[in-house]
Amino acid sequence: MTGGSGFCGGYVARAARAAGADVWCLGRRPGPDGTRHVRWDATAGPPDLRGADVVVHLAAAVGDPAPGRRAERAFHAVNVDGARRLLDAAGGRPVVWVSSGSVYRAHDGVVTEDHPVDRQRTAYGRTKAAGERLALDAGAVVLRPRAVYGHGDPHLLPRLRRAVRRGVIRLPGPDTMLSLTAVENLADACLRAHAWPAGPYNVADARPYPRNETLARVLPRVRVRTVPLPVALTAAALRARGVTRYAVEQLAYGLVLDIGRARARGWEPVRDLGDFLRATETAG
């Protein structure tokens, strides 16, 4: 598997080990204890997959850089060019490809896997969409989670906390419903999906969440306020107070993933945000 040194990949690697698999983590850095490190730079050449039975791909260029050609090239080098190298090396092996709900065209409602995959607003969304097109053409199973959260998350919750100013977080546009994905639910799908028919599958918690209420639960001592969407987009264009286009995209548009296709294969999400918050309170 790739991405084993990261948040999602590390969780999947540990889950695979617990299930009895021998796990090889491909990347520049080692994965969790008990896994074998196979060094691979996605921007440099093909990985060595000799002896592997199944390939699970989670590595990606992520983040929220200022827009421009330099950022686009850096994301493309990993999410598209690296993807091509991995797929070429995989040969006929089953490939589980972890993509993202960010590939979908913005839509305020329920989205199935047949929803248009275009008009992405960020380098991340555009390059993830290009990489998954390669994977689908190669016959891979493609998983599309949205806003993965869990213990050790270095992206979603830290970004929300950084957006707080004087005890207030300002959210773009009116309240909406959002799909989120517990990392445990994603990991379970990753371990099952190699036996599924090729194609895309949405992966998310069993029910969507109301945005404003959810933020109030996650940040209990922070007041939630809303600002008009045009104001938020202008701030994102200027990157005012750290506001970015990616952050606005994640919070303003009510993307709800229909997970019926994955459920039809026997997968069922068993964790939700309440489980995470209760565990966090207990640990604290």
DANOR-V952154 format. One record per residue. N is the residue number from 1. RES is the residue in three letters. SS is DSSP state (@ for helix, = for strand, . for the rest). PHI is phi as a letter, one per 20 degrees, with the letter a starting at -180 (none if undefined). Layout:
n/res/ss/phi
N/RES/SS/PHI
N/RES/SS/PHI
This chain:
n/res/ss/phi
1/MET/./none
2/THR/=/d
3/GLY/./n
4/GLY/./f
5/SER/./e
6/GLY/./e
7/PHE/@/f
8/CYS/@/f
9/GLY/@/f
10/GLY/@/f
11/TYR/@/f
12/VAL/@/f
13/ALA/@/f
14/ARG/@/f
15/ALA/@/f
16/ALA/@/f
17/ARG/@/f
18/ALA/@/f
19/ALA/./e
20/GLY/./n
21/ALA/./e
22/ASP/./e
23/VAL/./d
24/TRP/=/d
25/CYS/=/d
26/LEU/=/e
27/GLY/=/r
28/ARG/./f
29/ARG/./d
30/PRO/./f
31/GLY/./e
32/PRO/./f
33/ASP/./g
34/GLY/./n
35/THR/./d
36/ARG/=/e
37/HIS/=/e
38/VAL/=/d
39/ARG/=/f
40/TRP/./b
41/ASP/./d
42/ALA/./f
43/THR/./e
44/ALA/./d
45/GLY/./a
46/PRO/./f
47/PRO/./e
48/ASP/./e
49/LEU/./d
50/ARG/./f
51/GLY/./n
52/ALA/./e
53/ASP/./e
54/VAL/=/c
55/VAL/=/d
56/VAL/=/d
57/HIS/=/d
58/LEU/./c
59/ALA/./f
60/ALA/./a
61/ALA/./e
62/VAL/./c
63/GLY/./p
64/ASP/./b
65/PRO/./f
66/ALA/./f
67/PRO/./f
68/GLY/./q
69/ARG/@/f
70/ARG/@/f
71/ALA/@/f
72/GLU/@/f
73/ARG/@/f
74/ALA/@/f
75/PHE/@/f
76/HIS/@/f
77/ALA/@/g
78/VAL/@/e
79/ASN/@/f
80/VAL/@/d
81/ASP/@/f
82/GLY/@/f
83/ALA/@/f
84/ARG/@/f
85/ARG/@/f
86/LEU/@/f
87/LEU/@/f
88/ASP/@/f
89/ALA/@/f
90/ALA/@/f
91/GLY/./m
92/GLY/./e
93/ARG/./f
94/PRO/=/f
95/VAL/=/c
96/VAL/=/d
97/TRP/=/d
98/VAL/=/e
99/SER/./d
100/SER/./a
101/GLY/@/f
102/SER/@/f
103/VAL/@/f
104/TYR/./f
105/ARG/./f
106/ALA/./g
107/HIS/./b
108/ASP/./e
109/GLY/=/r
110/VAL/=/e
111/VAL/=/c
112/THR/./e
113/GLU/./f
114/ASP/./e
115/HIS/./f
116/PRO/./g
117/VAL/./d
118/ASP/./a
119/ARG/./l
120/GLN/./f
121/ARG/./e
122/THR/./c
123/ALA/@/f
124/TYR/@/g
125/GLY/@/f
126/ARG/@/f
127/THR/@/f
128/LYS/@/f
129/ALA/@/f
130/ALA/@/f
131/GLY/@/f
132/GLU/@/f
133/ARG/@/f
134/LEU/@/f
135/ALA/@/f
136/LEU/@/f
137/ASP/@/f
138/ALA/./e
139/GLY/./n
140/ALA/./e
141/VAL/=/e
142/VAL/=/d
143/LEU/=/d
144/ARG/=/c
145/PRO/=/e
146/ARG/./c
147/ALA/./l
148/VAL/=/f
149/TYR/=/c
150/GLY/./q
151/HIS/./f
152/GLY/./n
153/ASP/./f
154/PRO/./e
155/HIS/./d
156/LEU/@/f
157/LEU/@/f
158/PRO/@/g
159/ARG/@/f
160/LEU/@/f
161/ARG/@/f
162/ARG/@/f
163/ALA/./f
164/VAL/./f
165/ARG/=/c
166/ARG/./l
167/GLY/./m
168/VAL/=/c
169/ILE/=/d
170/ARG/=/d
171/LEU/=/d
172/PRO/=/e
173/GLY/./m
174/PRO/./f
175/ASP/./g
176/THR/./b
177/MET/=/d
178/LEU/=/c
179/SER/./e
180/LEU/./c
181/THR/=/c
182/ALA/=/f
183/VAL/@/g
184/GLU/@/f
185/ASN/@/f
186/LEU/@/f
187/ALA/@/f
188/ASP/@/f
189/ALA/@/f
190/CYS/@/g
191/LEU/@/f
192/ARG/@/e
193/ALA/@/f
194/HIS/@/f
195/ALA/@/e
196/TRP/./e
197/PRO/./f
198/ALA/./g
199/GLY/=/p
200/PRO/=/e
201/TYR/=/b
202/ASN/=/f
203/VAL/=/c
204/ALA/./b
205/ASP/./f
206/ALA/./f
207/ARG/./c
208/PRO/./f
209/TYR/=/c
210/PRO/=/f
211/ARG/@/g
212/ASN/@/f
213/GLU/@/f
214/THR/@/f
215/LEU/@/f
216/ALA/@/f
217/ARG/@/f
218/VAL/@/f
219/LEU/./d
220/PRO/./f
221/ARG/./d
222/VAL/./d
223/ARG/=/e
224/VAL/=/e
225/ARG/=/c
226/THR/=/d
227/VAL/=/c
228/PRO/./g
229/LEU/@/g
230/PRO/@/g
231/VAL/@/f
232/ALA/@/f
233/LEU/@/f
234/THR/@/f
235/ALA/@/f
236/ALA/@/f
237/ALA/@/f
238/LEU/@/e
239/ARG/./l
240/ALA/@/f
241/ARG/@/l
242/GLY/@/m
243/VAL/./f
244/THR/./c
245/ARG/@/f
246/TYR/@/f
247/ALA/@/f
248/VAL/@/f
249/GLU/@/g
250/GLN/@/f
251/LEU/@/d
252/ALA/@/e
253/TYR/./d
254/GLY/./f
255/LEU/=/e
256/VAL/=/d
257/LEU/=/e
258/ASP/./f
259/ILE/./d
260/GLY/@/f
261/ARG/@/f
262/ALA/@/f
263/ARG/@/f
264/ALA/./f
265/ARG/./e
266/GLY/./n
267/TRP/./e
268/GLU/./b
269/PRO/./f
270/VAL/./d
271/ARG/./d
272/ASP/./b
273/LEU/@/f
274/GLY/@/f
275/ASP/@/g
276/PHE/@/f
277/LEU/@/f
278/ARG/@/f
279/ALA/@/f
280/THR/@/f
281/GLU/@/f
282/THR/@/f
283/ALA/@/f
284/GLY/./f
